[in-house]
Amino acid sequence: MRKLPCSAAPIEPIVVGTIGSAYGIHGWLRVTSSTDKAENIFNYQPWFIKKTDGWWLIDLESWKRNNQALIIKLKDIEDRETATLLTNCEIVIDASQLPNLEGSGEYYWKDLLKCQVITVSNYHLGKVIDLIETGSNDILIVKANLKDAFGVQQRLIPFLDGQVIKRIDLATHVIEVDWDPSF
């Protein structure tokens, strides 16, 4: 693990997981992945963590499954006490490490954030501020415009491609939906 100069820090940081508690006495750590398939977190290297004194590069030495959990061994971390110092740190990569999805009909959540949401009848519903993953489908959280005619402050819109989501234009940051503005 080594501290990075500001110029080497990730330009567009994306959180892909979290370091959990220490595992054993030899510096292993539990890790929680935020990727679709948990093991995919290991496809993205290098990893960064942000501490109060700046960005740090962490070098993965090894990983394995332990029951349903993922555990990792980082280079230069040889004991439980040192490993514990990394507990609850977010694992970050630079967005440039993500595969290009252009033209695939799939989207990264980061690309949908801050998009304007309009209805097929051209009513401006607001801006995407977050997404929620549910068992059946993802949900767009849309912050309504200040002068929303229906007095709505926030809308939850299901991300159902073709049914509710009619068009996504990342170039103009617009998502067109078939959704009742009063809902």
Secondary structure as the mmCIF struct_conf table of DSSP 4:
data_model
#
loop_
_struct_conf.conf_type_id
_struct_conf.id
_struct_conf.beg_label_comp_id
_struct_conf.beg_label_asym_id
_struct_conf.beg_label_seq_id
_struct_conf.end_label_comp_id
_struct_conf.end_label_asym_id
_struct_conf.end_label_seq_id
STRN STRN1 ARG A 2 LYS A 3
HELX_RH_3T_P HELX_RH_3T_P1 CYS A 6 ALA A 8
BEND BEND1 ALA A 9 ALA A 9
BEND BEND2 ILE A 11 GLU A 12
STRN STRN2 PRO A 13 TYR A 23
TURN_TY1_P TURN_TY1_P1 GLY A 24 GLY A 27
STRN STRN3 TRP A 28 SER A 33
BEND BEND3 THR A 35 LYS A 37
HELX_RH_3T_P HELX_RH_3T_P2 ALA A 38 ASN A 43
BEND BEND4 TYR A 44 TYR A 44
BEND BEND5 PRO A 46 PRO A 46
STRN STRN4 TRP A 47 LYS A 51
TURN_TY1_P TURN_TY1_P2 THR A 52 ASP A 53
STRN STRN5 GLY A 54 ILE A 58
STRN STRN6 LEU A 60 ASN A 66
TURN_TY1_P TURN_TY1_P3 ASN A 67 GLN A 68
STRN STRN7 ALA A 69 LEU A 74
TURN_TY1_P TURN_TY1_P4 LYS A 75 ASP A 76
BEND BEND6 ASP A 79 ASP A 79
HELX_RH_AL_P HELX_RH_AL_P1 ARG A 80 THR A 84
TURN_TY1_P TURN_TY1_P5 LEU A 85 ASN A 88
HELX_LH_PP_P HELX_LH_PP_P1 CYS A 89 CYS A 89
STRN STRN8 GLU A 90 ASP A 94
HELX_RH_3T_P HELX_RH_3T_P3 ALA A 95 GLN A 97
BEND BEND7 LEU A 98 LEU A 98
HELX_LH_PP_P HELX_LH_PP_P2 PRO A 99 ASN A 100
TURN_TY1_P TURN_TY1_P6 GLU A 102 GLY A 105
HELX_RH_AL_P HELX_RH_AL_P2 TRP A 109 LEU A 112
TURN_TY1_P TURN_TY1_P7 LEU A 113 LYS A 114
STRN STRN9 GLN A 116 THR A 119
TURN_TY1_P TURN_TY1_P8 VAL A 120 SER A 121
STRN STRN10 HIS A 124 GLU A 133
BEND BEND8 GLY A 135 SER A 136
STRN STRN11 ASP A 138 LYS A 143
HELX_LH_PP_P HELX_LH_PP_P3 ALA A 144 ASN A 145
TURN_TY1_P TURN_TY1_P9 LEU A 146 LYS A 147
TURN_TY1_P TURN_TY1_P10 ALA A 149 PHE A 150
BEND BEND9 GLN A 153 GLN A 153
STRN STRN12 GLN A 154 PRO A 158
STRN STRN13 ASP A 161 ASP A 161
TURN_TY1_P TURN_TY1_P11 GLY A 162 VAL A 164
STRN STRN14 ILE A 165 ASP A 169
TURN_TY1_P TURN_TY1_P12 LEU A 170 HIS A 173
STRN STRN15 VAL A 174 VAL A 177
TURN_TY1_P TURN_TY1_P13 PRO A 181 SER A 182
#
